[in-house]
Amino acid sequence: MSDGAETSTDRRQRGKRSVSGPKSKRRKLNDDTSQEGADSNDSSTEVDISTWSQDFRKLDQVFKSLNTVYTFCCTRKHLPTTFENLKSSVENLIKRYIPL
């Protein structure tokens, strides 16, 4: 194929990087950097709920259960995400009635 047409082999070879190619652009983390304020953007910060009132603890339990059930329902095409499905599943998880 010397007519100037590019073959799939030519495209694959062009897309491959050589071993001595450019270095990775990832930044290295310095161990000596200050950790103050490092968790300001961390969304997984642990919160001590033992100081919360009983109502807020119950609300936290409902929120976590609802979040779990809603995520599960959204990933299943055969299970409709209706209010009744969510409510009954959350009530079963937290083992109490939710008055709404």
SULJOMO-V361574 format. One record per pair of residues at least 4 apart in sequence whose ideal C-beta (glycine too) atoms are under 7 Angstrom apart, sorted by sequence separation. I is the first residue (numbers start at 0). J is the second residue. D is the distance in whole Angstrom. If there is no record, write none. Layout:
i=I j=J d=D
i=I j=J d=D
//
This chain:
i=0 j=4 d=6
i=5 j=9 d=5
i=7 j=11 d=6
i=8 j=12 d=6
i=9 j=13 d=6
i=10 j=14 d=6
i=11 j=15 d=7
i=16 j=20 d=4
i=51 j=55 d=4
i=53 j=57 d=6
i=54 j=58 d=6
i=55 j=59 d=6
i=56 j=60 d=7
i=57 j=61 d=6
i=58 j=62 d=6
i=59 j=63 d=6
i=60 j=64 d=6
i=61 j=65 d=6
i=62 j=66 d=6
i=63 j=67 d=6
i=64 j=68 d=6
i=65 j=69 d=6
i=66 j=70 d=6
i=67 j=71 d=6
i=68 j=72 d=6
i=69 j=73 d=6
i=70 j=74 d=7
i=71 j=75 d=7
i=80 j=84 d=7
i=81 j=85 d=7
i=82 j=86 d=6
i=83 j=87 d=6
i=84 j=88 d=6
i=85 j=89 d=6
i=86 j=90 d=6
i=87 j=91 d=6
i=88 j=92 d=6
i=89 j=93 d=6
i=5 j=10 d=6
i=51 j=56 d=5
i=79 j=84 d=7
i=80 j=85 d=7
i=90 j=95 d=7
i=0 j=6 d=6
i=38 j=44 d=6
i=72 j=78 d=5
i=78 j=84 d=7
i=90 j=96 d=6
i=73 j=80 d=6
i=90 j=97 d=6
i=48 j=56 d=6
i=72 j=80 d=4
i=89 j=97 d=6
i=48 j=59 d=6
i=69 j=80 d=7
i=86 j=97 d=6
i=72 j=84 d=6
i=72 j=85 d=7
i=86 j=99 d=7
i=69 j=85 d=6
i=68 j=85 d=6
i=65 j=85 d=7
i=68 j=88 d=4
i=68 j=89 d=6
i=65 j=89 d=5
i=68 j=92 d=7
i=64 j=89 d=5
i=61 j=89 d=6
i=64 j=92 d=4
i=64 j=93 d=5
i=61 j=93 d=6
i=60 j=93 d=5
i=61 j=97 d=7
//
